[in-house]
Amino acid sequence: MAYIEMKQIVKKYGTTSVLKQINLDIEKGQLVTLLGPSGCGKSTLLRCLSGLEEVTSGKIFLDGQDITELEPRKREIGMVFQQYSLFPNMTVVQNVAFGLKLKKKSEGEIREKVKNILEIVGLSQQADRYPTQISGGQQQRAALARAIITEPKVLLLDEPLSAIDALLRRSLQNEIRRIQQELNITAVFVTHDQSEAMVMSDMIHLLYQGQIEQSAPPAEMYLHPKTRFAASFIGNYNIYTDVQFHQMTGLKLDREMLVFRPEAVMFCAPDRTEMNNYTMKGTIKSIIAHGNVLRYTVDVNGVPVNVDTLFQGEERYEKGQECYLKIAEKDCISY
Ligand SMILES: Nc1ncnc2c1ncn2[C@@H]1O[C@H](COP(=O)(O)OP(=O)(O)OP(=O)(O)O)[C@@H](O)[C@H]1O
């Protein structure tokens, strides 16, 4: 039996089903991500787990106990939201100590635990400051400390980093992951950012229109998207219909769709002799640098193909230049 089991979860608002028969198992000590586009039902699913929202039907088990009807505060679930939601009139220490005070722990125990947790989240120096006197990233770390100090059975994080700038966001992703692993916390993390899900999770559950489209560890999700939607959401796949594929290669596809990753496409010499490769002739349409990756968009008989190469100081091709591309059959997925 998994640590958390969500069985046949349905959530309706009026007649609209926002969650449609969701089945989800989460193992103890794992960080899993609910990933998906805006409106797919991620937050609703998280709120059902926390008890802030009632399920229309279905069952939720936590550590073997049926918690479907249990009120939120009895579920032993901690939450961190996008808004930091710290108490503005309390210092960092007071905010973090709040949950233990509610539980009527002794002064000594509270002092000890708060000191320890502030060290873990790196806020010992800011302990006596008020929320307005610390940065957004520090506020979010304080919110994290406040949520985990009572040692909840599960930690829920609803887009906790979306209001934080890109650079700090990356370091907080690493920090949350480190703390979660160090304390062996079972955590459910909601995000619509595929790269965030990739770096943070043991398991990704991709949601689409109220259903789970695919559940897999990050690398598997990236390399083997099971559906066209998964391919379009993860890994920037090139996606083609059979008609487009024929237009590009002159070959017939016996399935409806073919997809491949931009970094699996290679520039090559103009020969077509290699086995097990699709070879295409095209013209460079655009070149855009994304950090250390150069994204070429190549026009192949009117069909755009994205090609990613490592940027090593100079561009290999110019806009308008003719080029040849190859993609190994093994790197193509068809549906
Ligand atoms: N209280 C409500 N009443 C009616 N519809 C709601 C309610 N809460 C959410 N919804 C609808 O349910 C769907 C799922 O919403 P939810 O907030 O779970 O999506 P999400 O995947 O978390 O999106 P986002 O990333 O934008 O937060 C949306 O279509 C939303 O409009």
The ligand as an ORCA input file, in Angstrom:
! r2SCAN-3c Opt
* xyz 0 1
  N     -14.527     27.240     -6.739
  C     -14.628     26.967     -8.048
  N     -15.811     27.035     -8.694
  C     -15.915     26.734    -10.003
  N     -14.869     26.354    -10.777
  C     -13.673     26.289    -10.198
  C     -13.478     26.575     -8.808
  N     -12.153     26.399     -8.525
  C     -11.571     26.012     -9.679
  N     -12.459     25.939    -10.682
  C     -12.186     25.534    -12.073
  O     -11.584     24.271    -12.040
  C     -10.584     24.140    -13.034
  C      -9.285     23.691    -12.391
  O      -8.786     24.734    -11.562
  P      -7.403     24.613    -10.783
  O      -7.218     25.862     -9.980
  O      -7.362     23.330    -10.063
  O      -6.389     24.565    -11.993
  P      -4.810     24.611    -11.975
  O      -4.358     23.496    -12.841
  O      -4.306     24.641    -10.589
  O      -4.556     25.981    -12.716
  P      -3.494     27.179    -12.412
  O      -2.150     26.638    -12.799
  O      -3.969     28.269    -13.333
  O      -3.633     27.510    -10.971
  C     -10.507     25.478    -13.741
  O     -11.226     25.411    -14.938
  C     -11.166     26.421    -12.745
  O     -11.775     27.493    -13.426
*
